Amino acid sequence: MSNAKANSLRGEVELKLGGKVFLLRPTFEALVRIEQELGSLFSIVERATTGNVRLNDIVTVIWSCAEAGGSDFERDDFGRLIAESGVAQATPAFRSILTIALAGPDAASAD
């Protein structure tokens, strides 16, 4: 969790869940962690574009990027917050992270 505002030039994304604001940063380390768990970023994007994205995909991507940004929340905390807030609340951040990972920060700011 962070009090800082997202810096789009650094590829950061802000996510509000359960009255808390999380700063997500898709660092190299975070993206590697995501791929190790879920498979290639391209396959995650393909699943997302065909409507086959799973809640675990969303939680893994968000948690990995929040942890890279110094979040003290555990993965299960994010899962609960996303479930309580509704998946639609987290979907824009999930989409932005994938866009940044594949096309860079400039592409995400064009959304």
Residue frames as qw, qx, qy, qz and C-alpha x, y, z in Angstrom:
[[0.000, 0.892, 0.451, 0.000, 0.00, 0.00, 0.00],
 [0.479, 0.047, 0.050, 0.875, 1.30, 3.42, -0.82],
 [0.027, 0.798, 0.332, -0.502, 0.52, 7.09, -0.34],
 [0.164, -0.390, 0.456, 0.783, 2.44, 8.00, -3.50],
 [0.648, 0.574, 0.098, -0.490, 0.68, 8.77, -6.77],
 [0.834, 0.179, 0.449, 0.266, 1.32, 6.49, -9.72],
 [0.025, -0.687, 0.394, 0.610, 3.97, 7.77, -12.10],
 [0.836, 0.470, 0.227, -0.170, 2.87, 6.74, -15.59],
 [0.389, 0.791, -0.469, -0.045, 6.34, 7.49, -16.99],
 [0.165, -0.452, 0.860, -0.167, 7.68, 4.68, -14.78],
 [0.482, -0.045, -0.804, -0.346, 4.84, 2.37, -15.82],
 [0.028, 0.083, 0.794, -0.602, 3.12, 2.59, -12.44],
 [0.389, -0.413, -0.604, -0.560, -0.57, 1.93, -12.02],
 [0.238, -0.178, 0.544, -0.785, -2.80, 2.95, -9.11],
 [0.463, -0.286, -0.788, -0.287, -5.44, 0.53, -7.82],
 [0.354, -0.294, 0.393, -0.796, -8.07, 1.36, -5.22],
 [0.606, -0.192, -0.754, -0.165, -9.48, -1.61, -3.32],
 [0.601, -0.530, -0.572, 0.179, -11.35, -1.68, -0.06],
 [0.240, -0.968, -0.078, -0.009, -10.62, 1.96, 0.70],
 [0.599, -0.545, 0.357, 0.466, -6.89, 1.42, 0.18],
 [0.533, 0.807, -0.193, -0.163, -4.73, 2.67, -2.68],
 [0.825, -0.233, 0.400, 0.323, -2.04, 0.37, -4.03],
 [0.228, 0.798, -0.415, -0.373, 0.81, 1.41, -6.27],
 [0.919, 0.120, 0.363, 0.094, 1.53, -1.28, -8.84],
 [0.107, 0.796, -0.491, -0.339, 4.81, -1.36, -10.71],
 [0.971, 0.218, 0.099, -0.031, 5.44, -4.03, -13.35],
 [0.166, -0.772, 0.588, 0.175, 9.18, -4.34, -12.80],
 [0.520, 0.410, -0.728, -0.176, 11.29, -6.93, -14.56],
 [0.005, -0.156, 0.917, -0.367, 11.33, -9.02, -11.39],
 [0.542, 0.213, 0.482, -0.654, 7.55, -8.84, -11.06],
 [0.702, 0.437, -0.267, -0.494, 7.03, -9.85, -14.69],
 [0.359, 0.342, -0.868, 0.019, 9.41, -12.81, -14.32],
 [0.235, -0.010, 0.818, -0.525, 7.53, -13.92, -11.19],
 [0.660, 0.333, 0.181, -0.648, 4.24, -13.68, -13.09],
 [0.644, 0.441, -0.536, -0.322, 5.59, -15.74, -15.99],
 [0.121, 0.278, -0.927, 0.220, 7.03, -18.37, -13.66],
 [0.347, 0.142, 0.752, -0.542, 3.61, -18.89, -12.13],
 [0.587, 0.513, 0.357, -0.515, 1.16, -18.29, -14.99],
 [0.700, 0.349, 0.493, 0.380, 3.11, -18.87, -18.20],
 [0.385, 0.137, 0.237, 0.881, 4.15, -16.37, -20.82],
 [0.119, 0.421, 0.233, -0.868, 2.78, -12.84, -20.76],
 [0.309, 0.136, -0.556, -0.760, 1.49, -13.40, -24.28],
 [0.319, -0.261, -0.901, -0.134, -0.57, -16.40, -23.15],
 [0.077, -0.459, -0.609, 0.642, -2.02, -14.36, -20.26],
 [0.213, 0.353, -0.123, -0.903, -3.00, -11.60, -22.70],
 [0.325, -0.011, -0.779, -0.535, -4.51, -14.17, -25.06],
 [0.220, -0.390, -0.870, 0.204, -6.59, -15.67, -22.24],
 [0.013, 0.470, 0.366, -0.803, -7.70, -12.19, -21.20],
 [0.253, 0.271, -0.340, -0.864, -8.73, -11.16, -24.71],
 [0.409, -0.105, -0.808, -0.411, -10.77, -14.34, -25.18],
 [0.618, -0.465, 0.004, -0.634, -12.51, -14.02, -21.83],
 [0.892, -0.118, -0.432, 0.059, -10.66, -16.95, -20.28],
 [0.159, 0.518, -0.529, 0.653, -8.80, -14.98, -17.63],
 [0.645, -0.421, -0.630, 0.099, -9.05, -16.48, -14.16],
 [0.415, -0.894, -0.025, -0.166, -9.31, -14.74, -10.82],
 [0.811, -0.398, 0.157, 0.398, -5.94, -16.31, -9.96],
 [0.582, 0.413, 0.209, 0.669, -4.44, -14.58, -13.02],
 [0.059, -0.857, -0.118, -0.498, -5.69, -11.18, -11.85],
 [0.661, -0.749, 0.057, 0.007, -4.56, -11.72, -8.25],
 [0.839, -0.128, 0.166, 0.503, -1.13, -12.99, -9.31],
 [0.442, 0.557, 0.166, 0.684, -0.47, -10.07, -11.67],
 [0.223, -0.866, -0.055, -0.444, -1.64, -7.43, -9.20],
 [0.766, -0.633, 0.070, 0.094, 0.06, -8.95, -6.16],
 [0.810, 0.047, 0.127, 0.571, 3.35, -9.43, -8.00],
 [0.307, 0.612, 0.107, 0.721, 3.40, -5.81, -9.13],
 [0.427, -0.838, -0.039, -0.336, 2.29, -4.46, -5.74],
 [0.854, -0.439, 0.045, 0.275, 4.96, -6.47, -3.97],
 [0.658, 0.295, 0.094, 0.686, 7.57, -5.05, -6.34],
 [0.013, 0.730, 0.068, 0.679, 6.40, -1.62, -5.26],
 [0.140, 0.262, -0.640, 0.708, 6.93, -2.43, -1.58],
 [0.653, -0.399, -0.197, -0.613, 3.44, -3.50, -0.52],
 [0.125, -0.300, 0.841, -0.433, 3.19, -5.16, 2.86],
 [0.798, 0.067, 0.171, -0.573, -0.03, -6.98, 1.87],
 [0.412, -0.168, 0.888, 0.120, 0.05, -10.72, 1.38],
 [0.148, -0.003, -0.765, -0.627, -1.31, -12.44, -1.70],
 [0.142, -0.471, -0.870, 0.045, -4.39, -13.74, 0.12],
 [0.014, -0.573, -0.327, 0.751, -5.16, -10.17, 1.23],
 [0.166, 0.298, -0.421, -0.840, -5.30, -9.07, -2.41],
 [0.178, -0.188, -0.909, -0.327, -7.47, -12.03, -3.31],
 [0.105, -0.571, -0.729, 0.362, -9.96, -11.16, -0.58],
 [0.033, 0.544, 0.073, -0.835, -9.95, -7.45, -1.45],
 [0.168, 0.144, -0.637, -0.738, -10.53, -8.19, -5.12],
 [0.185, -0.347, -0.909, -0.137, -13.34, -10.63, -4.33],
 [0.099, -0.610, -0.579, 0.533, -14.96, -8.19, -1.89],
 [0.054, 0.534, -0.094, -0.838, -14.58, -5.19, -4.23],
 [0.750, 0.562, 0.278, -0.210, -15.60, -7.10, -7.33],
 [0.721, 0.004, 0.433, 0.541, -13.33, -8.28, -10.11],
 [0.366, 0.796, 0.315, 0.366, -14.44, -5.36, -12.29],
 [0.286, -0.951, 0.076, 0.088, -12.72, -2.99, -9.84],
 [0.572, -0.537, 0.496, 0.372, -9.33, -4.64, -10.46],
 [0.755, 0.423, 0.446, 0.227, -9.72, -5.30, -14.19],
 [0.340, 0.933, -0.047, 0.108, -8.50, -1.88, -15.46],
 [0.311, -0.790, 0.526, 0.048, -5.27, -2.18, -13.44],
 [0.772, -0.056, 0.615, 0.146, -4.78, -5.77, -14.66],
 [0.653, 0.676, 0.294, 0.174, -5.25, -4.63, -18.27],
 [0.097, 0.968, -0.226, 0.050, -2.88, -1.67, -17.81],
 [0.542, -0.585, 0.590, 0.124, -0.15, -3.85, -16.34],
 [0.769, 0.188, 0.566, 0.230, -0.35, -6.27, -19.26],
 [0.464, 0.864, 0.135, 0.141, -0.31, -3.38, -21.74],
 [0.156, -0.908, 0.388, 0.016, 2.75, -1.86, -20.06],
 [0.701, -0.336, 0.609, 0.157, 4.50, -5.25, -20.00],
 [0.717, 0.342, 0.537, 0.285, 4.02, -5.79, -23.74],
 [0.418, 0.742, 0.284, 0.440, 4.11, -2.28, -25.20],
 [0.404, 0.119, -0.243, 0.874, 5.70, 0.00, -22.60],
 [0.078, -0.489, -0.535, 0.684, 4.34, 2.78, -20.38],
 [0.149, 0.229, -0.233, -0.933, 3.43, 5.07, -23.29],
 [0.308, -0.187, -0.801, -0.478, 0.91, 2.53, -24.62],
 [0.262, -0.474, -0.787, 0.296, -0.91, 2.32, -21.28],
 [0.027, -0.449, -0.246, 0.858, -1.32, 6.07, -21.02],
 [0.206, 0.058, -0.523, -0.825, -3.04, 6.04, -24.42],
 [0.157, -0.365, -0.917, -0.025, -5.89, 3.90, -23.00]]
